[in-house]
Amino acid sequence: MIYAAVPFHRSTVFQDLLQKAGCKVLNNAPDATFSSDEFIVLHTGTGGKRGLHLKNGKTLELELPKIATKLLDARTGKEVLAKD
């Protein structure tokens, strides 16, 4: 278990800890990303180019607007629903 006294660490600190614990990091950008067996939800406040690493090993290249939420199929990366 890891405790952080200061809640605003850079996302890279947590990504590094998660990778060392054996977790797969799907999105290296500081976005909110949730994944299940069927779906990936991605929300960004900054937008731009993203490389989303799917569980099947493929990398999906995305260009996102400044504020966006995407619901993607976790297997194919195909967009199911978007809110731009």
C-alpha angles and dihedrals in degrees: 000000000000125000124194120202091196112051097203103073117150113266090242090068092058094040090055092049092048093049091050088051090055099258121140113237108214099184125033093192121092093256130127105259127179125181136189130168090273108029145032119204116199125185123182132182095185104041125196134116117342134184107208113195110215122209091248090064097256121125118224116208113214134181108204130190119239096271116023144142121202132188110204135183104253094218101045104019089231113153112251099174135357138191112193 
